[in-house]
Amino acid sequence: MMKITKDMIIADVLNMNRGTVPIFMQNGLHCMGCVMASGETIEEACMVHGMDCEILLDELNDFFDKQEA
């Protein structure tokens, strides 16, 4: 089972499954057009945007869990 963690690079997660794009967008992270996505971790992006990283991680992991089911 795949586990998304806060130290993963945003672009890597997006490349794993483009279905994650709406999850990032709904959480205020418009990462697809941001040059920072290629080197910024999920945790760093959440800190910059003043977000709770755990909420985003829960949503991303729920998405991947459903994909594997």
Distance bins in CASP14 RR format, pairs under 12 A and 6 or more apart:
PFRMAT RR
TARGET T0000
AUTHOR 0000-0000-0000
RMODE 2
METHOD distances of the structure
MODEL  1
1 61 0 0 0 0 1 0 0 0 0 0 0
1 64 1 0 0 1 0 0 0 0 0 0 0
1 65 1 0 0 1 0 0 0 0 0 0 0
1 66 0 0 0 0 0 1 0 0 0 0 0
1 67 0 0 0 0 0 1 0 0 0 0 0
1 68 1 0 0 1 0 0 0 0 0 0 0
1 69 0 0 0 0 0 1 0 0 0 0 0
2 8 0 0 0 0 0 1 0 0 0 0 0
2 12 0 0 0 0 0 1 0 0 0 0 0
2 13 0 0 0 0 1 0 0 0 0 0 0
2 16 1 0 0 1 0 0 0 0 0 0 0
2 17 0 0 0 0 1 0 0 0 0 0 0
2 20 0 0 0 0 0 1 0 0 0 0 0
2 60 0 0 0 0 1 0 0 0 0 0 0
2 61 0 0 0 0 1 0 0 0 0 0 0
2 62 0 0 0 0 0 1 0 0 0 0 0
2 63 0 0 0 0 0 1 0 0 0 0 0
2 64 1 0 1 0 0 0 0 0 0 0 0
2 65 0 0 0 0 1 0 0 0 0 0 0
2 66 0 0 0 0 0 1 0 0 0 0 0
2 67 0 0 0 0 1 0 0 0 0 0 0
2 68 1 0 0 1 0 0 0 0 0 0 0
3 13 0 0 0 0 0 1 0 0 0 0 0
3 16 0 0 0 0 0 1 0 0 0 0 0
3 57 0 0 0 0 1 0 0 0 0 0 0
3 58 0 0 0 0 0 1 0 0 0 0 0
3 60 0 0 0 0 1 0 0 0 0 0 0
3 61 1 0 0 1 0 0 0 0 0 0 0
3 62 0 0 0 0 0 1 0 0 0 0 0
3 64 0 0 0 0 1 0 0 0 0 0 0
3 65 0 0 0 0 1 0 0 0 0 0 0
3 68 0 0 0 0 0 1 0 0 0 0 0
4 10 0 0 0 0 0 1 0 0 0 0 0
4 12 0 0 0 0 1 0 0 0 0 0 0
4 13 1 0 0 1 0 0 0 0 0 0 0
4 14 0 0 0 0 0 1 0 0 0 0 0
4 16 0 0 0 0 1 0 0 0 0 0 0
4 17 0 0 0 0 0 1 0 0 0 0 0
4 20 0 0 0 0 1 0 0 0 0 0 0
4 23 0 0 0 0 0 1 0 0 0 0 0
4 24 0 0 0 0 0 1 0 0 0 0 0
4 41 0 0 0 0 0 1 0 0 0 0 0
4 42 1 0 0 1 0 0 0 0 0 0 0
4 43 0 0 0 0 0 1 0 0 0 0 0
4 53 0 0 0 0 0 1 0 0 0 0 0
4 54 0 0 0 0 0 1 0 0 0 0 0
4 56 0 0 0 0 1 0 0 0 0 0 0
4 57 1 0 1 0 0 0 0 0 0 0 0
4 58 0 0 0 0 1 0 0 0 0 0 0
4 59 0 0 0 0 1 0 0 0 0 0 0
4 60 1 0 1 0 0 0 0 0 0 0 0
4 61 1 0 1 0 0 0 0 0 0 0 0
4 62 0 0 0 0 1 0 0 0 0 0 0
4 63 0 0 0 0 1 0 0 0 0 0 0
4 64 1 0 0 1 0 0 0 0 0 0 0
4 65 0 0 0 0 0 1 0 0 0 0 0
4 67 0 0 0 0 0 1 0 0 0 0 0
5 12 0 0 0 0 0 1 0 0 0 0 0
5 13 0 0 0 0 1 0 0 0 0 0 0
5 41 0 0 0 0 1 0 0 0 0 0 0
5 42 1 0 0 1 0 0 0 0 0 0 0
5 43 0 0 0 0 1 0 0 0 0 0 0
5 53 0 0 0 0 1 0 0 0 0 0 0
5 54 0 0 0 0 0 1 0 0 0 0 0
5 56 0 0 0 0 0 1 0 0 0 0 0
5 57 1 0 0 1 0 0 0 0 0 0 0
5 60 0 0 0 0 1 0 0 0 0 0 0
5 61 0 0 0 0 1 0 0 0 0 0 0
5 64 0 0 0 0 0 1 0 0 0 0 0
6 13 0 0 0 0 0 1 0 0 0 0 0
6 40 0 0 0 0 0 1 0 0 0 0 0
6 41 1 0 0 1 0 0 0 0 0 0 0
6 42 1 0 1 0 0 0 0 0 0 0 0
6 43 1 1 0 0 0 0 0 0 0 0 0
6 44 0 0 0 0 1 0 0 0 0 0 0
6 45 0 0 0 0 1 0 0 0 0 0 0
6 46 1 0 0 1 0 0 0 0 0 0 0
6 47 0 0 0 0 1 0 0 0 0 0 0
6 51 0 0 0 0 0 1 0 0 0 0 0
6 52 0 0 0 0 0 1 0 0 0 0 0
6 53 1 0 1 0 0 0 0 0 0 0 0
6 54 0 0 0 0 1 0 0 0 0 0 0
6 55 0 0 0 0 0 1 0 0 0 0 0
6 56 0 0 0 0 1 0 0 0 0 0 0
6 57 1 0 0 1 0 0 0 0 0 0 0
6 58 0 0 0 0 0 1 0 0 0 0 0
6 60 0 0 0 0 0 1 0 0 0 0 0
6 61 0 0 0 0 0 1 0 0 0 0 0
7 13 0 0 0 0 0 1 0 0 0 0 0
7 39 0 0 0 0 0 1 0 0 0 0 0
7 40 0 0 0 0 0 1 0 0 0 0 0
7 41 1 0 1 0 0 0 0 0 0 0 0
7 42 1 0 0 1 0 0 0 0 0 0 0
7 43 1 0 0 1 0 0 0 0 0 0 0
7 44 0 0 0 0 1 0 0 0 0 0 0
7 45 0 0 0 0 0 1 0 0 0 0 0
7 46 0 0 0 0 0 1 0 0 0 0 0
7 53 0 0 0 0 0 1 0 0 0 0 0
7 57 0 0 0 0 0 1 0 0 0 0 0
8 14 0 0 0 0 0 1 0 0 0 0 0
8 15 0 0 0 0 0 1 0 0 0 0 0
8 16 0 0 0 0 1 0 0 0 0 0 0
8 20 0 0 0 0 0 1 0 0 0 0 0
8 37 0 0 0 0 0 1 0 0 0 0 0
8 39 0 0 0 0 0 1 0 0 0 0 0
8 40 0 0 0 0 0 1 0 0 0 0 0
8 41 1 0 0 1 0 0 0 0 0 0 0
8 42 1 0 1 0 0 0 0 0 0 0 0
8 43 0 0 0 0 1 0 0 0 0 0 0
8 44 0 0 0 0 0 1 0 0 0 0 0
8 45 0 0 0 0 0 1 0 0 0 0 0
8 46 0 0 0 0 0 1 0 0 0 0 0
8 53 0 0 0 0 0 1 0 0 0 0 0
8 56 0 0 0 0 0 1 0 0 0 0 0
8 57 0 0 0 0 1 0 0 0 0 0 0
8 60 0 0 0 0 1 0 0 0 0 0 0
8 61 0 0 0 0 0 1 0 0 0 0 0
8 64 0 0 0 0 0 1 0 0 0 0 0
9 15 0 0 0 0 1 0 0 0 0 0 0
9 16 0 0 0 0 0 1 0 0 0 0 0
9 31 0 0 0 0 0 1 0 0 0 0 0
9 36 0 0 0 0 0 1 0 0 0 0 0
9 37 1 0 0 1 0 0 0 0 0 0 0
9 38 1 0 0 1 0 0 0 0 0 0 0
9 39 1 0 1 0 0 0 0 0 0 0 0
9 40 1 0 0 1 0 0 0 0 0 0 0
9 41 1 0 1 0 0 0 0 0 0 0 0
9 42 0 0 0 0 1 0 0 0 0 0 0
9 43 0 0 0 0 0 1 0 0 0 0 0
9 44 0 0 0 0 1 0 0 0 0 0 0
9 45 0 0 0 0 1 0 0 0 0 0 0
10 16 0 0 0 0 0 1 0 0 0 0 0
10 20 0 0 0 0 1 0 0 0 0 0 0
10 21 0 0 0 0 0 1 0 0 0 0 0
10 23 0 0 0 0 0 1 0 0 0 0 0
10 24 1 0 0 1 0 0 0 0 0 0 0
10 27 0 0 0 0 0 1 0 0 0 0 0
10 29 1 0 0 1 0 0 0 0 0 0 0
10 30 0 0 0 0 0 1 0 0 0 0 0
10 31 1 0 1 0 0 0 0 0 0 0 0
10 32 0 0 0 0 1 0 0 0 0 0 0
10 33 0 0 0 0 0 1 0 0 0 0 0
10 34 0 0 0 0 1 0 0 0 0 0 0
10 35 0 0 0 0 0 1 0 0 0 0 0
10 36 1 0 0 1 0 0 0 0 0 0 0
10 37 1 0 1 0 0 0 0 0 0 0 0
10 38 1 0 0 1 0 0 0 0 0 0 0
10 39 1 0 0 1 0 0 0 0 0 0 0
10 40 1 0 1 0 0 0 0 0 0 0 0
10 41 1 0 0 1 0 0 0 0 0 0 0
10 42 1 0 0 1 0 0 0 0 0 0 0
10 43 0 0 0 0 0 1 0 0 0 0 0
10 44 0 0 0 0 1 0 0 0 0 0 0
10 45 1 0 1 0 0 0 0 0 0 0 0
10 46 0 0 0 0 0 1 0 0 0 0 0
10 48 0 0 0 0 0 1 0 0 0 0 0
10 49 0 0 0 0 0 1 0 0 0 0 0
10 53 0 0 0 0 0 1 0 0 0 0 0
10 56 0 0 0 0 0 1 0 0 0 0 0
10 60 0 0 0 0 0 1 0 0 0 0 0
11 18 0 0 0 0 0 1 0 0 0 0 0
11 20 0 0 0 0 0 1 0 0 0 0 0
11 21 0 0 0 0 0 1 0 0 0 0 0
11 24 0 0 0 0 0 1 0 0 0 0 0
11 29 0 0 0 0 0 1 0 0 0 0 0
11 31 1 0 0 1 0 0 0 0 0 0 0
11 32 0 0 0 0 1 0 0 0 0 0 0
11 33 0 0 0 0 0 1 0 0 0 0 0
11 34 0 0 0 0 1 0 0 0 0 0 0
11 35 0 0 0 0 1 0 0 0 0 0 0
11 36 0 0 0 0 1 0 0 0 0 0 0
11 37 1 0 1 0 0 0 0 0 0 0 0
11 38 1 0 1 0 0 0 0 0 0 0 0
11 39 1 0 0 1 0 0 0 0 0 0 0
11 40 0 0 0 0 1 0 0 0 0 0 0
11 41 0 0 0 0 0 1 0 0 0 0 0
11 42 0 0 0 0 0 1 0 0 0 0 0
11 45 0 0 0 0 0 1 0 0 0 0 0
12 20 0 0 0 0 0 1 0 0 0 0 0
12 31 0 0 0 0 0 1 0 0 0 0 0
12 37 0 0 0 0 1 0 0 0 0 0 0
12 38 0 0 0 0 1 0 0 0 0 0 0
12 39 0 0 0 0 1 0 0 0 0 0 0
12 40 0 0 0 0 0 1 0 0 0 0 0
12 41 0 0 0 0 1 0 0 0 0 0 0
12 42 0 0 0 0 1 0 0 0 0 0 0
12 60 0 0 0 0 0 1 0 0 0 0 0
13 19 0 0 0 0 0 1 0 0 0 0 0
13 20 1 0 1 0 0 0 0 0 0 0 0
13 21 0 0 0 0 0 1 0 0 0 0 0
13 23 0 0 0 0 1 0 0 0 0 0 0
13 24 0 0 0 0 1 0 0 0 0 0 0
13 29 0 0 0 0 0 1 0 0 0 0 0
13 31 0 0 0 0 1 0 0 0 0 0 0
13 32 0 0 0 0 0 1 0 0 0 0 0
13 37 0 0 0 0 1 0 0 0 0 0 0
13 38 0 0 0 0 0 1 0 0 0 0 0
13 39 0 0 0 0 0 1 0 0 0 0 0
13 40 0 0 0 0 0 1 0 0 0 0 0
13 41 0 0 0 0 1 0 0 0 0 0 0
13 42 1 0 0 1 0 0 0 0 0 0 0
13 45 0 0 0 0 0 1 0 0 0 0 0
13 56 0 0 0 0 0 1 0 0 0 0 0
13 57 0 0 0 0 0 1 0 0 0 0 0
13 59 0 0 0 0 0 1 0 0 0 0 0
13 60 1 0 0 1 0 0 0 0 0 0 0
13 61 0 0 0 0 0 1 0 0 0 0 0
13 63 0 0 0 0 1 0 0 0 0 0 0
13 64 0 0 0 0 1 0 0 0 0 0 0
14 20 1 0 1 0 0 0 0 0 0 0 0
14 21 1 0 0 1 0 0 0 0 0 0 0
14 22 0 0 0 0 0 1 0 0 0 0 0
14 23 0 0 0 0 1 0 0 0 0 0 0
14 24 1 0 0 1 0 0 0 0 0 0 0
14 25 0 0 0 0 0 1 0 0 0 0 0
14 29 0 0 0 0 0 1 0 0 0 0 0
14 30 0 0 0 0 0 1 0 0 0 0 0
14 31 1 0 0 1 0 0 0 0 0 0 0
14 32 1 0 0 1 0 0 0 0 0 0 0
14 33 0 0 0 0 0 1 0 0 0 0 0
14 34 0 0 0 0 0 1 0 0 0 0 0
14 37 1 0 0 1 0 0 0 0 0 0 0
14 38 0 0 0 0 1 0 0 0 0 0 0
14 39 0 0 0 0 0 1 0 0 0 0 0
14 40 0 0 0 0 0 1 0 0 0 0 0
14 42 0 0 0 0 0 1 0 0 0 0 0
14 45 0 0 0 0 0 1 0 0 0 0 0
14 60 0 0 0 0 0 1 0 0 0 0 0
15 21 0 0 0 0 0 1 0 0 0 0 0
15 31 0 0 0 0 0 1 0 0 0 0 0
15 32 0 0 0 0 0 1 0 0 0 0 0
15 37 0 0 0 0 0 1 0 0 0 0 0
15 38 0 0 0 0 0 1 0 0 0 0 0
16 60 0 0 0 0 1 0 0 0 0 0 0
16 63 0 0 0 0 0 1 0 0 0 0 0
16 64 1 0 0 1 0 0 0 0 0 0 0
16 67 0 0 0 0 1 0 0 0 0 0 0
16 68 0 0 0 0 0 1 0 0 0 0 0
17 23 0 0 0 0 1 0 0 0 0 0 0
17 24 0 0 0 0 0 1 0 0 0 0 0
17 60 0 0 0 0 1 0 0 0 0 0 0
17 63 1 0 0 1 0 0 0 0 0 0 0
17 64 1 0 0 1 0 0 0 0 0 0 0
17 65 0 0 0 0 0 1 0 0 0 0 0
17 66 0 0 0 0 0 1 0 0 0 0 0
17 67 1 0 0 1 0 0 0 0 0 0 0
17 68 0 0 0 0 0 1 0 0 0 0 0
18 24 0 0 0 0 0 1 0 0 0 0 0
18 25 0 0 0 0 0 1 0 0 0 0 0
18 31 0 0 0 0 0 1 0 0 0 0 0
18 32 0 0 0 0 1 0 0 0 0 0 0
18 63 0 0 0 0 0 1 0 0 0 0 0
18 67 0 0 0 0 0 1 0 0 0 0 0
19 25 0 0 0 0 0 1 0 0 0 0 0
19 26 0 0 0 0 0 1 0 0 0 0 0
19 32 0 0 0 0 0 1 0 0 0 0 0
19 59 0 0 0 0 0 1 0 0 0 0 0
19 60 0 0 0 0 0 1 0 0 0 0 0
19 63 1 0 0 1 0 0 0 0 0 0 0
19 64 0 0 0 0 1 0 0 0 0 0 0
19 66 0 0 0 0 0 1 0 0 0 0 0
19 67 0 0 0 0 1 0 0 0 0 0 0
20 26 0 0 0 0 0 1 0 0 0 0 0
20 27 0 0 0 0 0 1 0 0 0 0 0
20 29 0 0 0 0 0 1 0 0 0 0 0
20 31 0 0 0 0 1 0 0 0 0 0 0
20 32 0 0 0 0 0 1 0 0 0 0 0
20 37 0 0 0 0 0 1 0 0 0 0 0
20 42 0 0 0 0 0 1 0 0 0 0 0
20 56 0 0 0 0 0 1 0 0 0 0 0
20 57 0 0 0 0 0 1 0 0 0 0 0
20 59 0 0 0 0 1 0 0 0 0 0 0
20 60 1 0 0 1 0 0 0 0 0 0 0
20 61 0 0 0 0 0 1 0 0 0 0 0
20 62 0 0 0 0 0 1 0 0 0 0 0
20 63 1 0 0 1 0 0 0 0 0 0 0
20 64 0 0 0 0 1 0 0 0 0 0 0
20 66 0 0 0 0 0 1 0 0 0 0 0
20 67 0 0 0 0 1 0 0 0 0 0 0
21 27 0 0 0 0 0 1 0 0 0 0 0
21 28 0 0 0 0 0 1 0 0 0 0 0
21 29 0 0 0 0 1 0 0 0 0 0 0
21 30 0 0 0 0 1 0 0 0 0 0 0
21 31 0 0 0 0 1 0 0 0 0 0 0
21 32 1 0 0 1 0 0 0 0 0 0 0
21 33 0 0 0 0 0 1 0 0 0 0 0
21 37 0 0 0 0 0 1 0 0 0 0 0
21 60 0 0 0 0 0 1 0 0 0 0 0
21 63 0 0 0 0 0 1 0 0 0 0 0
22 28 0 0 0 0 0 1 0 0 0 0 0
22 29 0 0 0 0 0 1 0 0 0 0 0
22 30 0 0 0 0 0 1 0 0 0 0 0
22 31 0 0 0 0 0 1 0 0 0 0 0
22 32 0 0 0 0 0 1 0 0 0 0 0
22 59 0 0 0 0 1 0 0 0 0 0 0
22 60 0 0 0 0 0 1 0 0 0 0 0
22 63 0 0 0 0 1 0 0 0 0 0 0
23 29 0 0 0 0 1 0 0 0 0 0 0
23 30 0 0 0 0 0 1 0 0 0 0 0
23 31 0 0 0 0 0 1 0 0 0 0 0
23 32 0 0 0 0 0 1 0 0 0 0 0
23 42 0 0 0 0 0 1 0 0 0 0 0
23 55 0 0 0 0 0 1 0 0 0 0 0
23 56 1 0 0 1 0 0 0 0 0 0 0
23 57 0 0 0 0 0 1 0 0 0 0 0
23 58 0 0 0 0 0 1 0 0 0 0 0
23 59 1 0 1 0 0 0 0 0 0 0 0
23 60 1 0 1 0 0 0 0 0 0 0 0
23 61 0 0 0 0 0 1 0 0 0 0 0
23 62 0 0 0 0 1 0 0 0 0 0 0
23 63 1 0 1 0 0 0 0 0 0 0 0
23 64 0 0 0 0 0 1 0 0 0 0 0
23 66 0 0 0 0 0 1 0 0 0 0 0
24 30 1 0 0 1 0 0 0 0 0 0 0
24 31 1 0 1 0 0 0 0 0 0 0 0
24 32 1 0 0 1 0 0 0 0 0 0 0
24 33 0 0 0 0 0 1 0 0 0 0 0
24 34 0 0 0 0 1 0 0 0 0 0 0
24 37 0 0 0 0 1 0 0 0 0 0 0
24 40 0 0 0 0 0 1 0 0 0 0 0
24 42 0 0 0 0 1 0 0 0 0 0 0
24 45 0 0 0 0 1 0 0 0 0 0 0
24 46 0 0 0 0 0 1 0 0 0 0 0
24 49 0 0 0 0 0 1 0 0 0 0 0
24 51 0 0 0 0 0 1 0 0 0 0 0
24 56 1 0 0 1 0 0 0 0 0 0 0
24 57 0 0 0 0 0 1 0 0 0 0 0
24 59 0 0 0 0 1 0 0 0 0 0 0
24 60 0 0 0 0 1 0 0 0 0 0 0
24 63 0 0 0 0 0 1 0 0 0 0 0
25 31 0 0 0 0 1 0 0 0 0 0 0
25 32 0 0 0 0 1 0 0 0 0 0 0
25 33 0 0 0 0 0 1 0 0 0 0 0
25 34 0 0 0 0 0 1 0 0 0 0 0
25 56 0 0 0 0 0 1 0 0 0 0 0
25 59 0 0 0 0 0 1 0 0 0 0 0
26 51 0 0 0 0 0 1 0 0 0 0 0
26 55 0 0 0 0 0 1 0 0 0 0 0
26 56 0 0 0 0 1 0 0 0 0 0 0
26 59 0 0 0 0 1 0 0 0 0 0 0
26 60 0 0 0 0 0 1 0 0 0 0 0
26 63 0 0 0 0 0 1 0 0 0 0 0
27 42 0 0 0 0 0 1 0 0 0 0 0
27 45 0 0 0 0 1 0 0 0 0 0 0
27 46 0 0 0 0 1 0 0 0 0 0 0
27 49 0 0 0 0 1 0 0 0 0 0 0
27 50 0 0 0 0 0 1 0 0 0 0 0
27 51 1 0 0 1 0 0 0 0 0 0 0
27 52 0 0 0 0 1 0 0 0 0 0 0
27 53 0 0 0 0 0 1 0 0 0 0 0
27 54 0 0 0 0 0 1 0 0 0 0 0
27 55 1 0 0 1 0 0 0 0 0 0 0
27 56 1 0 1 0 0 0 0 0 0 0 0
27 57 0 0 0 0 0 1 0 0 0 0 0
27 58 0 0 0 0 0 1 0 0 0 0 0
27 59 1 0 0 1 0 0 0 0 0 0 0
27 60 0 0 0 0 1 0 0 0 0 0 0
27 63 0 0 0 0 0 1 0 0 0 0 0
28 34 0 0 0 0 0 1 0 0 0 0 0
28 45 0 0 0 0 1 0 0 0 0 0 0
28 46 0 0 0 0 0 1 0 0 0 0 0
28 48 0 0 0 0 0 1 0 0 0 0 0
28 49 1 0 0 1 0 0 0 0 0 0 0
28 50 0 0 0 0 0 1 0 0 0 0 0
28 51 1 0 0 1 0 0 0 0 0 0 0
28 55 0 0 0 0 0 1 0 0 0 0 0
28 56 0 0 0 0 1 0 0 0 0 0 0
28 59 0 0 0 0 0 1 0 0 0 0 0
29 36 0 0 0 0 1 0 0 0 0 0 0
29 37 0 0 0 0 1 0 0 0 0 0 0
29 40 0 0 0 0 1 0 0 0 0 0 0
29 41 0 0 0 0 0 1 0 0 0 0 0
29 42 0 0 0 0 1 0 0 0 0 0 0
29 43 0 0 0 0 0 1 0 0 0 0 0
29 44 0 0 0 0 0 1 0 0 0 0 0
29 45 1 0 1 0 0 0 0 0 0 0 0
29 46 1 0 0 1 0 0 0 0 0 0 0
29 47 0 0 0 0 0 1 0 0 0 0 0
29 48 0 0 0 0 1 0 0 0 0 0 0
29 49 1 0 0 1 0 0 0 0 0 0 0
29 50 0 0 0 0 0 1 0 0 0 0 0
29 51 1 0 0 1 0 0 0 0 0 0 0
29 53 0 0 0 0 0 1 0 0 0 0 0
29 55 0 0 0 0 0 1 0 0 0 0 0
29 56 1 0 0 1 0 0 0 0 0 0 0
29 59 0 0 0 0 0 1 0 0 0 0 0
29 60 0 0 0 0 0 1 0 0 0 0 0
30 36 0 0 0 0 0 1 0 0 0 0 0
30 37 0 0 0 0 1 0 0 0 0 0 0
30 45 0 0 0 0 0 1 0 0 0 0 0
30 49 0 0 0 0 1 0 0 0 0 0 0
31 37 1 0 1 0 0 0 0 0 0 0 0
31 38 0 0 0 0 1 0 0 0 0 0 0
31 39 0 0 0 0 0 1 0 0 0 0 0
31 40 0 0 0 0 1 0 0 0 0 0 0
31 41 0 0 0 0 0 1 0 0 0 0 0
31 42 0 0 0 0 1 0 0 0 0 0 0
31 44 0 0 0 0 0 1 0 0 0 0 0
31 45 1 0 0 1 0 0 0 0 0 0 0
31 46 0 0 0 0 0 1 0 0 0 0 0
31 48 0 0 0 0 0 1 0 0 0 0 0
31 49 0 0 0 0 0 1 0 0 0 0 0
31 56 0 0 0 0 0 1 0 0 0 0 0
31 60 0 0 0 0 0 1 0 0 0 0 0
32 38 0 0 0 0 0 1 0 0 0 0 0
34 40 1 0 0 1 0 0 0 0 0 0 0
34 44 0 0 0 0 0 1 0 0 0 0 0
34 45 0 0 0 0 1 0 0 0 0 0 0
34 48 0 0 0 0 0 1 0 0 0 0 0
34 49 0 0 0 0 0 1 0 0 0 0 0
36 42 0 0 0 0 0 1 0 0 0 0 0
36 44 0 0 0 0 1 0 0 0 0 0 0
36 45 1 0 0 1 0 0 0 0 0 0 0
36 48 0 0 0 0 1 0 0 0 0 0 0
36 49 0 0 0 0 0 1 0 0 0 0 0
37 44 0 0 0 0 0 1 0 0 0 0 0
37 45 1 0 0 1 0 0 0 0 0 0 0
37 48 0 0 0 0 0 1 0 0 0 0 0
38 45 0 0 0 0 0 1 0 0 0 0 0
39 45 0 0 0 0 1 0 0 0 0 0 0
40 46 0 0 0 0 1 0 0 0 0 0 0
40 47 0 0 0 0 1 0 0 0 0 0 0
40 48 1 0 0 1 0 0 0 0 0 0 0
40 49 0 0 0 0 0 1 0 0 0 0 0
41 47 0 0 0 0 1 0 0 0 0 0 0
41 48 0 0 0 0 0 1 0 0 0 0 0
41 53 0 0 0 0 1 0 0 0 0 0 0
41 56 0 0 0 0 0 1 0 0 0 0 0
41 57 0 0 0 0 0 1 0 0 0 0 0
42 48 0 0 0 0 0 1 0 0 0 0 0
42 49 0 0 0 0 0 1 0 0 0 0 0
42 51 0 0 0 0 1 0 0 0 0 0 0
42 52 0 0 0 0 0 1 0 0 0 0 0
42 53 1 0 0 1 0 0 0 0 0 0 0
42 54 0 0 0 0 0 1 0 0 0 0 0
42 55 0 0 0 0 0 1 0 0 0 0 0
42 56 1 0 0 1 0 0 0 0 0 0 0
42 57 1 0 0 1 0 0 0 0 0 0 0
42 58 0 0 0 0 0 1 0 0 0 0 0
42 59 0 0 0 0 0 1 0 0 0 0 0
42 60 1 0 0 1 0 0 0 0 0 0 0
42 61 0 0 0 0 0 1 0 0 0 0 0
43 49 0 0 0 0 0 1 0 0 0 0 0
43 50 0 0 0 0 0 1 0 0 0 0 0
43 51 0 0 0 0 1 0 0 0 0 0 0
43 52 0 0 0 0 0 1 0 0 0 0 0
43 53 1 0 1 0 0 0 0 0 0 0 0
43 54 0 0 0 0 0 1 0 0 0 0 0
43 56 0 0 0 0 1 0 0 0 0 0 0
43 57 0 0 0 0 1 0 0 0 0 0 0
44 50 0 0 0 0 0 1 0 0 0 0 0
44 51 0 0 0 0 0 1 0 0 0 0 0
44 53 0 0 0 0 1 0 0 0 0 0 0
45 51 1 0 0 1 0 0 0 0 0 0 0
45 53 0 0 0 0 1 0 0 0 0 0 0
45 56 0 0 0 0 1 0 0 0 0 0 0
45 57 0 0 0 0 0 1 0 0 0 0 0
46 52 1 0 0 1 0 0 0 0 0 0 0
46 53 1 0 1 0 0 0 0 0 0 0 0
46 54 0 0 0 0 1 0 0 0 0 0 0
46 55 0 0 0 0 1 0 0 0 0 0 0
46 56 1 0 0 1 0 0 0 0 0 0 0
46 57 0 0 0 0 1 0 0 0 0 0 0
46 59 0 0 0 0 0 1 0 0 0 0 0
46 60 0 0 0 0 0 1 0 0 0 0 0
47 53 1 0 0 1 0 0 0 0 0 0 0
47 56 0 0 0 0 0 1 0 0 0 0 0
49 55 0 0 0 0 0 1 0 0 0 0 0
49 56 0 0 0 0 1 0 0 0 0 0 0
50 56 0 0 0 0 0 1 0 0 0 0 0
51 57 0 0 0 0 0 1 0 0 0 0 0
51 59 0 0 0 0 0 1 0 0 0 0 0
52 58 0 0 0 0 1 0 0 0 0 0 0
52 59 0 0 0 0 0 1 0 0 0 0 0
53 59 0 0 0 0 0 1 0 0 0 0 0
53 60 0 0 0 0 0 1 0 0 0 0 0
54 60 0 0 0 0 0 1 0 0 0 0 0
54 61 0 0 0 0 0 1 0 0 0 0 0
55 61 0 0 0 0 0 1 0 0 0 0 0
55 62 0 0 0 0 0 1 0 0 0 0 0
56 62 0 0 0 0 0 1 0 0 0 0 0
56 63 0 0 0 0 0 1 0 0 0 0 0
57 63 0 0 0 0 0 1 0 0 0 0 0
57 64 0 0 0 0 0 1 0 0 0 0 0
58 64 0 0 0 0 0 1 0 0 0 0 0
58 65 0 0 0 0 0 1 0 0 0 0 0
59 65 0 0 0 0 0 1 0 0 0 0 0
59 66 0 0 0 0 0 1 0 0 0 0 0
60 66 0 0 0 0 0 1 0 0 0 0 0
60 67 0 0 0 0 0 1 0 0 0 0 0
61 67 0 0 0 0 0 1 0 0 0 0 0
61 68 0 0 0 0 0 1 0 0 0 0 0
62 68 0 0 0 0 0 1 0 0 0 0 0
62 69 0 0 0 0 0 1 0 0 0 0 0
63 69 0 0 0 0 0 1 0 0 0 0 0
END
